[in-house]
Amino acid sequence: MILRGILKLSNKIDAHRQDIPTLVQNKGISHPDVITTTQKLSEEIEIMQHIIDSIQSIKNNHTRKSDNESLKQDLRNINKYR
């Protein structure tokens, strides 16, 4: 289930990356749709980076309570993409 959520998140990131140039070309850089899509992309990349960092920390056995809490929050965030 978690991997499915990560895959969906990755697919959304890719889709937004592909959509932005077309949106900019058709609507202009300051159009609300461009800004909204860019903000979504940024949020999704941030979530993915937190997940990667948390997994790397666990893998390196440097897990602290704050890392575990961060991973739990990331997993809650990824539930949006299931």
Rosetta blueprint (number, residue, H / E / L):
1 M L
2 I H
3 L H
4 R H
5 G H
6 I H
7 L H
8 K H
9 L H
10 S H
11 N H
12 K H
13 I H
14 D H
15 A H
16 H H
17 R H
18 Q H
19 D H
20 I H
21 P H
22 T H
23 L H
24 V H
25 Q H
26 N H
27 K H
28 G L
29 I L
30 S L
31 H L
32 P H
33 D H
34 V H
35 I H
36 T H
37 T H
38 T H
39 Q H
40 K H
41 L H
42 S H
43 E H
44 E H
45 I H
46 E H
47 I H
48 M H
49 Q H
50 H H
51 I H
52 I H
53 D H
54 S H
55 I H
56 Q H
57 S H
58 I H
59 K H
60 N L
61 N L
62 H L
63 T L
64 R L
65 K H
66 S H
67 D H
68 N H
69 E H
70 S H
71 L H
72 K H
73 Q H
74 D H
75 L H
76 R H
77 N H
78 I H
79 N H
80 K H
81 Y H
82 R L
